[in-house]
Amino acid sequence: MNGASRIRCRGPVIGVFAALVCTTAVTQAQNQASGHLHATLRGWEDGARITIFDRNGNIYGRLSDRGILQRWNILEDEEYPLDIISFGFTHLEDYEWYTKRTGARWGGGSINYVNLVQTAEIAGTIPLAPTWDFDVIYNQEWTLQAQRSLTRVNFSKSMAAGNMTGFLTGWLKPHKEEMDLELGLTFTPGRSTVTVAAGALDLFSDFIYQVLGVDEKYASETLNTIKQPFTFRLAADIPFGRQFRSEVFGLIMSPADVILTQLADIPGNFRQNEHYGYSGILVEWTPSRNTAVGVLATNVEAGMNRCSLDQLPPIDTFNLTETTGRVGMYGMQRFSGAFLLDVQIARIRRIERRFCPGLPEAPQIDYEDRTWMGRGSVTYRASNGFRGELGLEFDTRDLIRDAALHGKHNDYFHSRLRFDVGWYVGDRAMFVFGANADLDPDTATGWFDGGHARFQVFW
């Protein structure tokens, strides 16, 4: 698609989004409906934390030369980001899930003729004693960035007349050397919630590899942890007056240092340093229970420095930096109690740089793209539980630098209409399924652009 065509395509779609945002900001609700409108970054924060705590669940594994974020897969086509948006949960659904957090939910969408990407989560709380609780959280993810099945268990104790809770979280994985622990405190002064926590990653790695030892029939390599990685995390949800609230999230991992040694006499030995961190903030204004407007910003950064220990030419020596940043805004407006307008738009910047010092003939990566991504929908919810939704989504990417990154990358613009129908069962269950209609003028596959479904239930 040439530049003139891309401008002609962007104009109407971005114009519609601008009108929706303005309408959301100025329209007053006609009738009151149950429940305030809110959004949350807790889903994003949970995913960013899982990325580092469960590195072996990332698509290329724990010790891949693709880094930690592993954002690009050769199987990914240009419409893959839209596929992820289409089956994703809405602002209200996400907020409800992380408020109740006792239930199950699943979302999945078609990405080609044979593959379905999906995410699932099951969470439950069991009271053990008047001040003790036990939580179980199970995450499954099957996408082009991760293939994981992760269980977390959490013991928590209420203290200080319920104004403080201590917790210990264990991350259970099939590979014992990868298990993690996190210890923290949650404070609830007034309507605010503040959590501080510290974690230890790969806690049993040295005990298994260096103390017990591992036979070749169980593993092909051993790991020697020179610097144990620790994480330090902050999460806060703070209201300001009656109409404003903010969420703040941050995590930093102390530099990790590990040596990989092949058990067989083959090349592939290296020493690797890693660092990782993320931050996010959301500020929301709710002038009434039927209106919510907010702005947000997130950033994730990962780094890996690898040095080959082989006597051969050091082809496995490189410095890698990965960054994903996002700024965005959203608006929600409820009309007449039955109709909900939900609009969001974001500017995303992705950077990947990989340099091989002392080896100029090796492939160097210097990549950056910038994306506008948006989603708007009008949802109708009938009193008998029926739900219908019409949505518009677009994704437009500009390449700033493209040097030797994995796969093929181009400027593009894609947009689609989304049609969903579903059913609510009171406030305890929601089921949705739908299809997409392609709005691209150069499509070769007709108007049908894939299907998707999702559900969310509570107990």
N, C-alpha and C positions, 0 to 999 in steps of 0.2 A: 504494500500500500504506500503510495507516494505521499509527500508532505502535504500537498493541497488536499488530497482525499482525507488524510487523517484530521486536518483542521476542520473540514466540512463535517466529518463524523462527530468530532468532539463537541462542536458548537451546540447542537440541540440537546445532547445529553447533559453537558455541564450546565446549560441554561435551565433545564428542568430541575437539576439539583439545587441550583441557586434559588429558584423560586420556592422549592420545598423548604429549604432552610429558612428563608425569610418568613414564609407562612408559619412555620413552627415557632419562630421567635415572637411573632406579634399577635397570633390568634388566641383568644381567650376561650376557655372551655364553656360549652353551653350547659352541661349538666355535670353534676358530681358523680364519680364512679368509685368503686372500692379500690383501695390501694394506690399509693403514690407511685409515680414513674421514676425509675432510677436505672443507671448503668453502673458497671463496675469493671475494674482492671484485674480482678482476682483470677479470672480465667487465663488472661495473658501471663500474669505473674506465676501461676501454677505451672504453666507450660514452660516458661523460661527456667524455672527451678528444676523441673524434671529433666530438662536438657542436660544440665550439668551433673545432677545426682544419678541419672541413669544414662551415662554416656554410651554404654554398650547397646542401648536400645535405639540409638541414632542409626540411620540407615546403613552407614558404612562401618559402624562399630567403634569401639573404644580407642583403638590405636591406629585409625586410618590416617593417611596423609591428607585427607580432605578436611581436616580440622575438627572443630567441636560442633559448630552450627550446621554444617553439611547441608547447605540450602539448595544446592543444585543437583538434579538427577537427570541423566541423559534421556530417561523415559518421560520427562515432563514436557508437555507441549505448552503453547502460548496461552491457552485458555485454562490451564490448571489453577492459577490463582482464583479465577472466577468460580471454578468448581468447588473450591474450598469455601468461598463466601456463600455459595448457594445453599449448601447443606448445614451451614453454621447456625448456631442458636442466636436468637435476637437479644437485644439489650435486656429486655425484661426477663426473658427466660434464663439468661446467665445470672442476673441479679437474684432471681428467685432461687436458683440452684445453690448459689454460694451463701444465701441467707439460711436456707433450711438444711442443706447438705445431708439429708437422710433420705436416700432413694436411689434411683437408677436412671441413667439417660444414655441415649445412643443417637448418633447421627452418621449418615453415610451418603455418598454421592458418586455417580458414575463419572469416570475420567476417560474411558475409551470403551471399545466394544466388549472387552472381557474383564476389566478391572473396576473394583469399587473401593474407594478410600473410605475409611470409617474411624470413628473414635467412640469410646464407651467409657463410662465411669459408674461405679457403684460405691455408695458410701452409707455407713450406718454407725450409730452410737448405742452402746450398751452400758447402762449404769451398773457399776460394780459395788458401790457403797454410797452413802449420802454425799460424799465429796469426791468420789473417784468415778471416772468414766473411761471407757475403752472404745476407741474409734478404729474402724477398718475402712480404708479407701483403696479401691482397685481401679487402675487405669489400663485401658487397652488402646493402642493407636496403630493403625495400619495405613500409612501414607507413603508418599515418595520421599519423605524426610525422616521417618522413623517407623520401626516395627518393634513394638514393645508390649510386654504384658507385665505390669508392675503392681505389687501389693505394698501398701504402707499400713503399719499399725501404730496407734498412738495411745499412750497412757497419759491421762491428765488428772490433776488434783486442784480443786477449787480452794482458795485460801483468802484470807483477809476479808471475811464476810462476803465472799463472792466477787470482790473487786480485783482479784488477781488469780490467775490460773497458771500452774506450772505444767509442762508437758515434756514427754520424751517420745520421739518418733523414730521408728525403725523402718528402713527401706529394705524389703526382702526380695532377693533375686536368686535365680538358679545358680549363678556363679558366686560362690561364697566370698571370694576375695573382693567382690564389688559391693558388698553390703555397707550401708551408711547409717549413721546415727545423728539425730539433731535434738538438742536440748534447748528449751526456751521458756519464756514467761510472756503471758498476755495480761495487760492491764486494761481495765474498763472503768476509767474515771468518767462518771456521768454518762453521756451518750457516745463518748469516744471509745475507740479500741486501738491499742498499741501493742504490737508484738515485737519482741527482740529474741533472736535465737542464734545459736552457734552450732555448726555441724562438722562432722569428721567424715571425709569421703574415703572409700576403699580401706575401711578400718582394719580389715583382717588380711590385707594383701601380703604384707611382709611376714606375718605369722605363717601363712600357708606356703609361700614360695621360699622364704629364707630359713624358717625354723623347721617346718615339717618336710619341705622339699616336695617336688612334683615329678612323677615319672613321665617319660615320653609318651606312654600310652594314654595319659590323661590330658596332656597339654603339649603344644609344640614349642612354647617358649616360657621363660620365667621373667618375673618383674622384680626389680629391686627399687624400692621407694626411698629416694635420698631425702626429699622434703615431702612430708605428709600434707595433702591439701585440706585446708579447713575453710569453712564458709561462715560469714557473719551477715545476718539478715535483719532487716527492719520492715515492718508493715504497719500502716496506720490508716484508720478511717476516722476523720475528725470533722464534726459539723461546726459551722460558724453561724450562730444565730439560728433562725427558723427556716431560712431559704437556701443557705449555701452549705456545701459539704465538700471535703476533699479526701482523696486517697493518695497515699505515698508509699512506694515500694522501692527497696534497694537490696542488693546482695553483692558481696565481693568475695572472691575466693583467693586465699593466700597462694602465692606462686607454688606450683607443684613441680617436682623433679623426679623423674623415673628413668630407670635403665632397663631396656628390653634386651634379653639374650636368647638367641635361638638354641634349643637343646640339641638339634642336629647341627652338623658342621656345614652350615649354609650361610650365605650373606643375609643381612636383614637385621643386624644388631645396631641399636642406636640409643642415644640419650635424649630425653625430651623434657622441655620445660613448658608449662602451661599456665595461663591466667584466664580469668573469666569474671564478668560482672554485668549487672543490669540495673536499670533504674526506671521508674515510671511515676507519673503524677497525673491525677484527674481532678478537675475542679468542676463542680456541678451547681447549677442554679435551678431551684424548683419554686417558682413564684406561686404555684398552686399544685394540688394533687394531680391535676390533669396536664401539667406542663413540666418539661425538664429540658434544659439546654446545658451542654458541657463542652469543655475542651480537654485534650489529653496530650501527653507526650511520653514516649518510651524509647529506650535505647538499650541495646545488647551488644557487648563487645567481648570477643574471645581472641586469644593469641596463643601461638604454638611455635616454639623454636626447637628444631630437631637437628641433631648432629650425628652423622653416621659414625659407627665405631669399627667398620670394616676396613680392611687394607686396600680394597678395590677403590676405584674413583668414587668420591662421596656423592653419588647421585641422590642419596636420601638425606642430604643436608639442606635445610631451608628455614626461613623465617616467614610465618604466616600470620596475617591479621584479618579478622572478620568483624564487620560492623553492620548492624541493622538499626536504623533510627526511624521514628515515626512521629509526626504531629498530626492532630486531627481535631474535628469537632463533630458534635452530634446534636440532634434535637428530637424530642418526642412530644406529640400533642394528641390528647384524647378528645374526640368529638362525640357529643350526644350519647356518651356512655358505651356505644357499640363499635365505633370506628377509632382506629389508632394509626397515626402517621409517625413513622420512624425513619429518620434520615441520618446517614453518617458519611463523612468524606475524610480522607487521610492522604497525606503526602509521605511517601516512604522512600528512604535512601538506603541502598545496600552497597557495601564496599568490600572487596576482597583483594588483598595484596600478598603476593608470595614471591620472595626473592631468594636466590641461591648464592650466597656470598662465596666468592672465589671460584665460581663455576659459571662463567658467563654463557657457555653453550647450552646450559640447562634451560628449560622453558620457564619464563618469568610471567607472573600474572599481575596485572594492574587493571582492575575492573571496577566500574561504578555504574549503577543505574539509578534512576529516579522515577517514581511511579505515582500517578494519581489514581486512587482507588475509591470507589463510592458505592453505596447501597441505599436505596430508598424503597419503602413499602407502605402500603395502606392495608390494614388488617381489619376485617369485620368479624365480630364475635357475637353470635346470636344468643338469646337467653336460654335456648335449649342445648347449647354447647357447640353448635356448628361453628366452624372457623373457615373463612376464606381470605386469601391474601394475594395481592398483585404487587410485584416488585420490579424494580429497574436496577441493574448493576452494570458497572463499567470498570475497566482496568486499562490504563494507558501508560506505557513505559517509554522512557527516553534513555538511550545509552549515552553515557558521558565518556567512558573509557572501556574498551573491550580488547584485552590482550591475553590470549591463550587460556581463557577460562574453559572449564569442562563444558562440552556441548555447544550448540549453536544458539546465538543470541542476537535479536534484532529489535529495533523499535517496533512498537505495535500499538493498536487500539482495538479493544474488543468490548462489546456490550451485549446485553441480553435482557429479555423479559422473563420473569419468574412467576409461575402460577402455582399456588399451593392451596390445598384444601385439607381439613382435618377436623378434629373433635376434641373438646374438653370434657373431662369427667369431673365436674366440680372444680375444686382447687388441687386435686390430687393426681391428675393425669392429663397429659396432652399428647396427641398423636397427629403428625403432619406428614403428608407426602405431596410431591409436585413434580413439575416438568419445566424445562427452560426453552425459550424461543430465541434463536440467534438473530441479532439485529445487524450483524456485519454484512456489508454489501458484497464482499468477495468470498463468502462462504461457499464451499463445494459440497457440503453434506446436507443441504436443505435447512429448513427452519428449526427442526428438532435439535436441541443442544444438550441432551442428557436429562436424567431424572435424579431425584434425591428423596430422602425421608429422614425423619427424626422423631424421637419420643422422649418424654420426661415424666417420671412417676415418682411419687413421694409416699412414705409410710410413717 
